[in-house]
Amino acid sequence: MVKRRKQEEIAGVLEFAGHSPDDAVFKEWMEDHRSRNGGKLRVSKGATGVRVMFSKEADMAFWKERSEMEAKGQKPHAA
């Protein structure tokens, strides 16, 4: 019997240094993503933090902006 694997398109991968999958801030981001999109993200442990794979370019851009705003100490705006 041949097993088939579902292949998904990946728009990109971001790694958030200093965060872990169990981090409260990261969990908040995941909950916000689920409430907005209802989709799932692939999350794994990276070299310096948590690594997230995105299937949509817009999601990746939103997460990147959110991460940069948090690093500057500002609140991200709602999209």
Secondary structure by P-SEA (a helix, b strand, c coil): cbbbbbbbbbcccccccccccccaaaaaaaaaaaaaccbbbbbbbccccbbbbbccaaaaaaaaaaaaaaaaccccccc
